[in-house]
Amino acid sequence: MLSRTADHLFWMSRYTERAENTARMLSVSYDTSMLPMRAEDATRVWQGVLSISELIPAFQSRYGEVTRDNVLFFMVADERNPASIVACLRAARENARAVRGALTTEIWETQNQTWLALRTQLSGGALGKDPGQLFEWVKYRSHLARGVALGTMLQDEAFNFVRMGTFLERADNTARLLDVRFHAVERDYHGVDFSRKAGQQLDFYHWSALLRSVSAFEVYRKVYRDVITPARVADLLVLRADMPRSLHACMREVVDNLKAVAHEGSQESQRKAGRLLADLQYGRIDEILDTGLHAYLTQFLDRVNLLGESITRDFLVPEL
């Protein structure tokens, strides 16, 4: 496969997944902001959204004050923000258009209709009327795009690059979300005794919001059948191989699809991906928490970024 074609397919799926992840993050933050809280706590909720995507400097240079409406517009409809939902879905559609011949009709129509429908919704004021419904629509369109690709594409190299982009992006987002949310608990609830009823209630609302953001609340109840604890949340989202959005599940998909397209010059990418997966396969959550979850996730994100750069060098950069 031409490296330019692989590049467009890889980034088409990454941008689609990124839009969904942003919608998930905003949906939980919006619901949380509806709860009774002090003004400074509400501000921290929205600062957390910007922190996950490392966008605080870019936001402050344009808007200054961190408010719900400003952050929602910046993260959804601001085309100057390359991480906004509108920018991601536009980029996904443009990458799909560039390789129209490598896609099935259903995939192209899904990408194109998503972009056109989003513009119509935003121009009609959907963000101001009901942000929650808009976020659910974005998630649905991402599910649809993924399902159409799985159900209509020949499972060849093109399919492998689509899947690889999806799960590399998902691994990055899950790690960022988990890291920022754990930091928020340490900051906001410092000194709170979670053995007391009030502390347990705070704990429940925080961790249930995190689980809902990655569609894992029902999964948690099914797996553990007990109260929500930080250690089990981390275990579910980092090490559980059967949890679709866990780091383990994402890296397994990356390794499998990378193996399917491997060539003589891709040994370094395979090595990086294989070591990441091995650490997740044989890791223990108590050891990770003892050494520090923040340090572990920071290192994981660095390694995922290096893996992405390696994949780009080995497969995606057009030969001159």
TORKOL-4160 file (C-alpha; in steps of 0.2 Angstrom, whole numbers, padded with zeros to 4 digits, m for minus):
320
<pt num="1" X="0000" Y="0000" Z="0000"/>
<pt num="2" X="0006" Y="0018" Z="m0004"/>
<pt num="3" X="0012" Y="0026" Z="0012"/>
<pt num="4" X="0001" Y="0042" Z="0008"/>
<pt num="5" X="m0014" Y="0031" Z="0007"/>
<pt num="6" X="m0010" Y="0023" Z="0023"/>
<pt num="7" X="m0007" Y="0040" Z="0031"/>
<pt num="8" X="m0025" Y="0046" Z="0026"/>
<pt num="9" X="m0033" Y="0030" Z="0033"/>
<pt num="10" X="m0024" Y="0031" Z="0049"/>
<pt num="11" X="m0028" Y="0049" Z="0052"/>
<pt num="12" X="m0046" Y="0047" Z="0046"/>
<pt num="13" X="m0049" Y="0035" Z="0060"/>
<pt num="14" X="m0039" Y="0044" Z="0073"/>
<pt num="15" X="m0048" Y="0061" Z="0070"/>
<pt num="16" X="m0065" Y="0051" Z="0071"/>
<pt num="17" X="m0060" Y="0043" Z="0088"/>
<pt num="18" X="m0053" Y="0060" Z="0094"/>
<pt num="19" X="m0070" Y="0068" Z="0091"/>
<pt num="20" X="m0079" Y="0055" Z="0100"/>
<pt num="21" X="m0067" Y="0055" Z="0115"/>
<pt num="22" X="m0069" Y="0074" Z="0116"/>
<pt num="23" X="m0088" Y="0072" Z="0116"/>
<pt num="24" X="m0087" Y="0059" Z="0130"/>
<pt num="25" X="m0076" Y="0071" Z="0141"/>
<pt num="26" X="m0087" Y="0086" Z="0138"/>
<pt num="27" X="m0103" Y="0076" Z="0142"/>
<pt num="28" X="m0097" Y="0070" Z="0159"/>
<pt num="29" X="m0090" Y="0088" Z="0163"/>
<pt num="30" X="m0107" Y="0096" Z="0158"/>
<pt num="31" X="m0117" Y="0084" Z="0168"/>
<pt num="32" X="m0105" Y="0087" Z="0183"/>
<pt num="33" X="m0107" Y="0105" Z="0181"/>
<pt num="34" X="m0125" Y="0104" Z="0184"/>
<pt num="35" X="m0123" Y="0097" Z="0202"/>
<pt num="36" X="m0123" Y="0110" Z="0216"/>
<pt num="37" X="m0105" Y="0116" Z="0219"/>
<pt num="38" X="m0095" Y="0132" Z="0223"/>
<pt num="39" X="m0091" Y="0143" Z="0208"/>
<pt num="40" X="m0072" Y="0139" Z="0210"/>
<pt num="41" X="m0076" Y="0121" Z="0209"/>
<pt num="42" X="m0086" Y="0123" Z="0193"/>
<pt num="43" X="m0071" Y="0132" Z="0186"/>
<pt num="44" X="m0060" Y="0118" Z="0190"/>
<pt num="45" X="m0071" Y="0106" Z="0181"/>
<pt num="46" X="m0069" Y="0115" Z="0165"/>
<pt num="47" X="m0050" Y="0118" Z="0168"/>
<pt num="48" X="m0049" Y="0100" Z="0169"/>
<pt num="49" X="m0056" Y="0098" Z="0151"/>
<pt num="50" X="m0043" Y="0109" Z="0144"/>
<pt num="51" X="m0029" Y="0101" Z="0154"/>
<pt num="52" X="m0033" Y="0084" Z="0147"/>
<pt num="53" X="m0030" Y="0090" Z="0130"/>
<pt num="54" X="m0016" Y="0102" Z="0135"/>
<pt num="55" X="m0025" Y="0117" Z="0128"/>
<pt num="56" X="m0025" Y="0129" Z="0143"/>
<pt num="57" X="m0013" Y="0141" Z="0135"/>
<pt num="58" X="m0022" Y="0141" Z="0118"/>
<pt num="59" X="m0039" Y="0144" Z="0127"/>
<pt num="60" X="m0032" Y="0158" Z="0138"/>
<pt num="61" X="m0025" Y="0167" Z="0123"/>
<pt num="62" X="m0042" Y="0168" Z="0115"/>
<pt num="63" X="m0055" Y="0168" Z="0129"/>
<pt num="64" X="m0046" Y="0173" Z="0145"/>
<pt num="65" X="m0060" Y="0168" Z="0158"/>
<pt num="66" X="m0063" Y="0149" Z="0160"/>
<pt num="67" X="m0082" Y="0148" Z="0159"/>
<pt num="68" X="m0094" Y="0133" Z="0154"/>
<pt num="69" X="m0100" Y="0142" Z="0138"/>
<pt num="70" X="m0082" Y="0147" Z="0133"/>
<pt num="71" X="m0075" Y="0130" Z="0135"/>
<pt num="72" X="m0089" Y="0122" Z="0126"/>
<pt num="73" X="m0088" Y="0133" Z="0111"/>
<pt num="74" X="m0069" Y="0131" Z="0111"/>
<pt num="75" X="m0070" Y="0112" Z="0112"/>
<pt num="76" X="m0084" Y="0110" Z="0100"/>
<pt num="77" X="m0086" Y="0123" Z="0087"/>
<pt num="78" X="m0070" Y="0134" Z="0087"/>
<pt num="79" X="m0062" Y="0129" Z="0070"/>
<pt num="80" X="m0046" Y="0138" Z="0076"/>
<pt num="81" X="m0044" Y="0124" Z="0089"/>
<pt num="82" X="m0037" Y="0109" Z="0080"/>
<pt num="83" X="m0043" Y="0098" Z="0094"/>
<pt num="84" X="m0062" Y="0104" Z="0093"/>
<pt num="85" X="m0075" Y="0092" Z="0088"/>
<pt num="86" X="m0079" Y="0102" Z="0072"/>
<pt num="87" X="m0060" Y="0103" Z="0067"/>
<pt num="88" X="m0058" Y="0084" Z="0070"/>
<pt num="89" X="m0073" Y="0079" Z="0060"/>
<pt num="90" X="m0068" Y="0090" Z="0046"/>
<pt num="91" X="m0051" Y="0083" Z="0046"/>
<pt num="92" X="m0058" Y="0065" Z="0046"/>
<pt num="93" X="m0069" Y="0069" Z="0031"/>
<pt num="94" X="m0055" Y="0077" Z="0022"/>
<pt num="95" X="m0043" Y="0062" Z="0025"/>
<pt num="96" X="m0058" Y="0051" Z="0019"/>
<pt num="97" X="m0060" Y="0061" Z="0003"/>
<pt num="98" X="m0042" Y="0060" Z="m0001"/>
<pt num="99" X="m0043" Y="0041" Z="m0002"/>
<pt num="100" X="m0060" Y="0039" Z="m0008"/>
<pt num="101" X="m0055" Y="0025" Z="m0019"/>
<pt num="102" X="m0049" Y="0015" Z="m0005"/>
<pt num="103" X="m0065" Y="0016" Z="0005"/>
<pt num="104" X="m0082" Y="0008" Z="0003"/>
<pt num="105" X="m0096" Y="0019" Z="m0002"/>
<pt num="106" X="m0104" Y="0017" Z="0015"/>
<pt num="107" X="m0089" Y="0023" Z="0024"/>
<pt num="108" X="m0087" Y="0038" Z="0013"/>
<pt num="109" X="m0105" Y="0043" Z="0015"/>
<pt num="110" X="m0105" Y="0041" Z="0034"/>
<pt num="111" X="m0090" Y="0052" Z="0035"/>
<pt num="112" X="m0097" Y="0065" Z="0023"/>
<pt num="113" X="m0114" Y="0065" Z="0031"/>
<pt num="114" X="m0107" Y="0067" Z="0048"/>
<pt num="115" X="m0098" Y="0082" Z="0043"/>
<pt num="116" X="m0113" Y="0090" Z="0034"/>
<pt num="117" X="m0125" Y="0086" Z="0048"/>
<pt num="118" X="m0113" Y="0093" Z="0061"/>
<pt num="119" X="m0112" Y="0110" Z="0052"/>
<pt num="120" X="m0131" Y="0110" Z="0051"/>
<pt num="121" X="m0133" Y="0107" Z="0069"/>
<pt num="122" X="m0120" Y="0120" Z="0075"/>
<pt num="123" X="m0128" Y="0133" Z="0063"/>
<pt num="124" X="m0145" Y="0129" Z="0071"/>
<pt num="125" X="m0139" Y="0132" Z="0088"/>
<pt num="126" X="m0138" Y="0114" Z="0094"/>
<pt num="127" X="m0124" Y="0118" Z="0106"/>
<pt num="128" X="m0133" Y="0131" Z="0115"/>
<pt num="129" X="m0150" Y="0122" Z="0116"/>
<pt num="130" X="m0145" Y="0105" Z="0122"/>
<pt num="131" X="m0126" Y="0101" Z="0123"/>
<pt num="132" X="m0129" Y="0084" Z="0130"/>
<pt num="133" X="m0139" Y="0078" Z="0115"/>
<pt num="134" X="m0126" Y="0085" Z="0103"/>
<pt num="135" X="m0113" Y="0075" Z="0112"/>
<pt num="136" X="m0123" Y="0059" Z="0111"/>
<pt num="137" X="m0125" Y="0062" Z="0093"/>
<pt num="138" X="m0106" Y="0064" Z="0090"/>
<pt num="139" X="m0103" Y="0047" Z="0100"/>
<pt num="140" X="m0117" Y="0039" Z="0089"/>
<pt num="141" X="m0109" Y="0045" Z="0073"/>
<pt num="142" X="m0092" Y="0038" Z="0078"/>
<pt num="143" X="m0099" Y="0021" Z="0083"/>
<pt num="144" X="m0108" Y="0021" Z="0066"/>
<pt num="145" X="m0092" Y="0025" Z="0057"/>
<pt num="146" X="m0082" Y="0011" Z="0066"/>
<pt num="147" X="m0096" Y="m0001" Z="0063"/>
<pt num="148" X="m0098" Y="0003" Z="0045"/>
<pt num="149" X="m0079" Y="0000" Z="0043"/>
<pt num="150" X="m0079" Y="m0016" Z="0052"/>
<pt num="151" X="m0095" Y="m0022" Z="0042"/>
<pt num="152" X="m0090" Y="m0017" Z="0024"/>
<pt num="153" X="m0071" Y="m0016" Z="0022"/>
<pt num="154" X="m0061" Y="m0029" Z="0015"/>
<pt num="155" X="m0049" Y="m0034" Z="0030"/>
<pt num="156" X="m0033" Y="m0030" Z="0021"/>
<pt num="157" X="m0019" Y="m0017" Z="0025"/>
<pt num="158" X="m0031" Y="m0003" Z="0023"/>
<pt num="159" X="m0042" Y="m0010" Z="0036"/>
<pt num="160" X="m0027" Y="m0013" Z="0048"/>
<pt num="161" X="m0022" Y="0005" Z="0047"/>
<pt num="162" X="m0040" Y="0011" Z="0051"/>
<pt num="163" X="m0040" Y="0000" Z="0066"/>
<pt num="164" X="m0022" Y="0005" Z="0071"/>
<pt num="165" X="m0027" Y="0023" Z="0071"/>
<pt num="166" X="m0043" Y="0021" Z="0081"/>
<pt num="167" X="m0035" Y="0011" Z="0095"/>
<pt num="168" X="m0019" Y="0021" Z="0096"/>
<pt num="169" X="m0029" Y="0037" Z="0099"/>
<pt num="170" X="m0041" Y="0028" Z="0111"/>
<pt num="171" X="m0026" Y="0022" Z="0122"/>
<pt num="172" X="m0019" Y="0040" Z="0122"/>
<pt num="173" X="m0036" Y="0047" Z="0127"/>
<pt num="174" X="m0040" Y="0034" Z="0141"/>
<pt num="175" X="m0023" Y="0037" Z="0149"/>
<pt num="176" X="m0025" Y="0056" Z="0149"/>
<pt num="177" X="m0043" Y="0055" Z="0156"/>
<pt num="178" X="m0037" Y="0044" Z="0170"/>
<pt num="179" X="m0022" Y="0054" Z="0174"/>
<pt num="180" X="m0031" Y="0070" Z="0175"/>
<pt num="181" X="m0046" Y="0063" Z="0185"/>
<pt num="182" X="m0035" Y="0055" Z="0198"/>
<pt num="183" X="m0026" Y="0072" Z="0200"/>
<pt num="184" X="m0043" Y="0080" Z="0203"/>
<pt num="185" X="m0047" Y="0069" Z="0217"/>
<pt num="186" X="m0030" Y="0071" Z="0225"/>
<pt num="187" X="m0033" Y="0090" Z="0224"/>
<pt num="188" X="m0051" Y="0093" Z="0227"/>
<pt num="189" X="m0053" Y="0079" Z="0241"/>
<pt num="190" X="m0037" Y="0081" Z="0250"/>
<pt num="191" X="m0039" Y="0076" Z="0268"/>
<pt num="192" X="m0057" Y="0069" Z="0265"/>
<pt num="193" X="m0060" Y="0053" Z="0275"/>
<pt num="194" X="m0068" Y="0041" Z="0262"/>
<pt num="195" X="m0072" Y="0029" Z="0276"/>
<pt num="196" X="m0086" Y="0041" Z="0281"/>
<pt num="197" X="m0102" Y="0042" Z="0273"/>
<pt num="198" X="m0099" Y="0060" Z="0266"/>
<pt num="199" X="m0083" Y="0055" Z="0259"/>
<pt num="200" X="m0090" Y="0039" Z="0251"/>
<pt num="201" X="m0103" Y="0050" Z="0242"/>
<pt num="202" X="m0090" Y="0061" Z="0235"/>
<pt num="203" X="m0080" Y="0046" Z="0230"/>
<pt num="204" X="m0095" Y="0038" Z="0221"/>
<pt num="205" X="m0100" Y="0053" Z="0211"/>
<pt num="206" X="m0082" Y="0057" Z="0205"/>
<pt num="207" X="m0077" Y="0039" Z="0200"/>
<pt num="208" X="m0094" Y="0035" Z="0193"/>
<pt num="209" X="m0092" Y="0050" Z="0182"/>
<pt num="210" X="m0075" Y="0044" Z="0176"/>
<pt num="211" X="m0082" Y="0027" Z="0172"/>
<pt num="212" X="m0097" Y="0034" Z="0162"/>
<pt num="213" X="m0085" Y="0044" Z="0152"/>
<pt num="214" X="m0078" Y="0028" Z="0145"/>
<pt num="215" X="m0094" Y="0018" Z="0145"/>
<pt num="216" X="m0088" Y="0008" Z="0159"/>
<pt num="217" X="m0100" Y="0010" Z="0173"/>
<pt num="218" X="m0111" Y="m0005" Z="0169"/>
<pt num="219" X="m0095" Y="m0015" Z="0166"/>
<pt num="220" X="m0088" Y="m0011" Z="0183"/>
<pt num="221" X="m0104" Y="m0016" Z="0191"/>
<pt num="222" X="m0104" Y="m0033" Z="0182"/>
<pt num="223" X="m0085" Y="m0036" Z="0185"/>
<pt num="224" X="m0083" Y="m0031" Z="0203"/>
<pt num="225" X="m0101" Y="m0031" Z="0210"/>
<pt num="226" X="m0096" Y="m0019" Z="0224"/>
<pt num="227" X="m0093" Y="m0001" Z="0229"/>
<pt num="228" X="m0082" Y="0009" Z="0217"/>
<pt num="229" X="m0064" Y="0011" Z="0223"/>
<pt num="230" X="m0050" Y="0020" Z="0215"/>
<pt num="231" X="m0039" Y="0005" Z="0214"/>
<pt num="232" X="m0052" Y="m0005" Z="0204"/>
<pt num="233" X="m0056" Y="0009" Z="0193"/>
<pt num="234" X="m0038" Y="0010" Z="0188"/>
<pt num="235" X="m0037" Y="m0009" Z="0186"/>
<pt num="236" X="m0052" Y="m0009" Z="0175"/>
<pt num="237" X="m0046" Y="0005" Z="0164"/>
<pt num="238" X="m0027" Y="0000" Z="0163"/>
<pt num="239" X="m0025" Y="m0019" Z="0164"/>
<pt num="240" X="m0042" Y="m0027" Z="0160"/>
<pt num="241" X="m0040" Y="m0036" Z="0143"/>
<pt num="242" X="m0059" Y="m0038" Z="0141"/>
<pt num="243" X="m0063" Y="m0019" Z="0144"/>
<pt num="244" X="m0064" Y="m0012" Z="0126"/>
<pt num="245" X="m0057" Y="0005" Z="0131"/>
<pt num="246" X="m0043" Y="0000" Z="0143"/>
<pt num="247" X="m0025" Y="0003" Z="0139"/>
<pt num="248" X="m0022" Y="m0016" Z="0138"/>
<pt num="249" X="m0036" Y="m0019" Z="0125"/>
<pt num="250" X="m0031" Y="m0004" Z="0115"/>
<pt num="251" X="m0013" Y="m0010" Z="0114"/>
<pt num="252" X="m0017" Y="m0027" Z="0110"/>
<pt num="253" X="m0027" Y="m0021" Z="0095"/>
<pt num="254" X="m0012" Y="m0010" Z="0090"/>
<pt num="255" X="0000" Y="m0024" Z="0091"/>
<pt num="256" X="m0011" Y="m0036" Z="0081"/>
<pt num="257" X="m0014" Y="m0024" Z="0067"/>
<pt num="258" X="0004" Y="m0018" Z="0067"/>
<pt num="259" X="0009" Y="m0036" Z="0065"/>
<pt num="260" X="m0003" Y="m0038" Z="0050"/>
<pt num="261" X="0006" Y="m0024" Z="0040"/>
<pt num="262" X="0024" Y="m0027" Z="0046"/>
<pt num="263" X="0039" Y="m0027" Z="0034"/>
<pt num="264" X="0057" Y="m0028" Z="0036"/>
<pt num="265" X="0059" Y="m0010" Z="0041"/>
<pt num="266" X="0046" Y="m0010" Z="0055"/>
<pt num="267" X="0055" Y="m0020" Z="0068"/>
<pt num="268" X="0057" Y="m0004" Z="0079"/>
<pt num="269" X="0038" Y="0000" Z="0079"/>
<pt num="270" X="0034" Y="m0018" Z="0083"/>
<pt num="271" X="0047" Y="m0019" Z="0097"/>
<pt num="272" X="0039" Y="m0003" Z="0105"/>
<pt num="273" X="0022" Y="m0009" Z="0104"/>
<pt num="274" X="0026" Y="m0026" Z="0110"/>
<pt num="275" X="0035" Y="m0020" Z="0125"/>
<pt num="276" X="0020" Y="m0009" Z="0129"/>
<pt num="277" X="0008" Y="m0023" Z="0128"/>
<pt num="278" X="0019" Y="m0035" Z="0138"/>
<pt num="279" X="0020" Y="m0022" Z="0152"/>
<pt num="280" X="0001" Y="m0021" Z="0153"/>
<pt num="281" X="m0001" Y="m0040" Z="0151"/>
<pt num="282" X="0010" Y="m0044" Z="0166"/>
<pt num="283" X="0007" Y="m0028" Z="0176"/>
<pt num="284" X="m0001" Y="m0028" Z="0193"/>
<pt num="285" X="m0012" Y="m0013" Z="0199"/>
<pt num="286" X="m0005" Y="m0013" Z="0217"/>
<pt num="287" X="0013" Y="m0011" Z="0210"/>
<pt num="288" X="0007" Y="0003" Z="0198"/>
<pt num="289" X="m0002" Y="0012" Z="0212"/>
<pt num="290" X="0013" Y="0009" Z="0224"/>
<pt num="291" X="0025" Y="0017" Z="0212"/>
<pt num="292" X="0013" Y="0031" Z="0207"/>
<pt num="293" X="m0001" Y="0031" Z="0194"/>
<pt num="294" X="0003" Y="0048" Z="0188"/>
<pt num="295" X="0021" Y="0043" Z="0184"/>
<pt num="296" X="0015" Y="0027" Z="0176"/>
<pt num="297" X="0003" Y="0036" Z="0165"/>
<pt num="298" X="0015" Y="0050" Z="0160"/>
<pt num="299" X="0027" Y="0037" Z="0155"/>
<pt num="300" X="0014" Y="0027" Z="0145"/>
<pt num="301" X="0009" Y="0043" Z="0136"/>
<pt num="302" X="0027" Y="0047" Z="0131"/>
<pt num="303" X="0029" Y="0029" Z="0125"/>
<pt num="304" X="0013" Y="0030" Z="0115"/>
<pt num="305" X="0019" Y="0046" Z="0107"/>
<pt num="306" X="0035" Y="0038" Z="0103"/>
<pt num="307" X="0026" Y="0023" Z="0095"/>
<pt num="308" X="0016" Y="0035" Z="0085"/>
<pt num="309" X="0031" Y="0043" Z="0078"/>
<pt num="310" X="0039" Y="0026" Z="0074"/>
<pt num="311" X="0024" Y="0021" Z="0065"/>
<pt num="312" X="0024" Y="0037" Z="0055"/>
<pt num="313" X="0042" Y="0034" Z="0050"/>
<pt num="314" X="0040" Y="0016" Z="0046"/>
<pt num="315" X="0023" Y="0017" Z="0036"/>
<pt num="316" X="0016" Y="0034" Z="0034"/>
<pt num="317" X="0029" Y="0046" Z="0027"/>
<pt num="318" X="0028" Y="0047" Z="0008"/>
<pt num="319" X="0044" Y="0041" Z="0000"/>
<pt num="320" X="0053" Y="0056" Z="m0009"/>
